[in-house]
């Protein structure tokens, strides 16, 4: 079964529903959804969380670090 982490997050003045879905068979890979829209995927490499997404400018390095910390805290 895929690991799922659900939470709400503030992006500016908007609250978004975030879903981080761990993928079976891809240890450390997570799909990132916001308001049920696929935004990209994250994985852990060389002690850093990396994000590949539909729009690379949508997430800052700090955003990716925070999402990685949430994943780490829930594993």
Secondary structure as the mmCIF struct_conf table of DSSP 4:
data_model
#
loop_
_struct_conf.conf_type_id
_struct_conf.id
_struct_conf.beg_label_comp_id
_struct_conf.beg_label_asym_id
_struct_conf.beg_label_seq_id
_struct_conf.end_label_comp_id
_struct_conf.end_label_asym_id
_struct_conf.end_label_seq_id
STRN STRN1 UNK A 4 UNK A 11
TURN_TY1_P TURN_TY1_P1 UNK A 12 UNK A 13
STRN STRN2 UNK A 14 UNK A 22
HELX_LH_PP_P HELX_LH_PP_P1 UNK A 23 UNK A 23
TURN_TY1_P TURN_TY1_P2 UNK A 24 UNK A 25
BEND BEND1 UNK A 26 UNK A 26
TURN_TY1_P TURN_TY1_P3 UNK A 27 UNK A 28
STRN STRN3 UNK A 30 UNK A 34
TURN_TY1_P TURN_TY1_P4 UNK A 35 UNK A 36
STRN STRN4 UNK A 37 UNK A 45
TURN_TY1_P TURN_TY1_P5 UNK A 46 UNK A 47
STRN STRN5 UNK A 48 UNK A 53
BEND BEND2 UNK A 54 UNK A 54
TURN_TY1_P TURN_TY1_P6 UNK A 56 UNK A 57
BEND BEND3 UNK A 58 UNK A 59
HELX_RH_AL_P HELX_RH_AL_P1 UNK A 61 UNK A 73
TURN_TY1_P TURN_TY1_P7 UNK A 74 UNK A 74
#
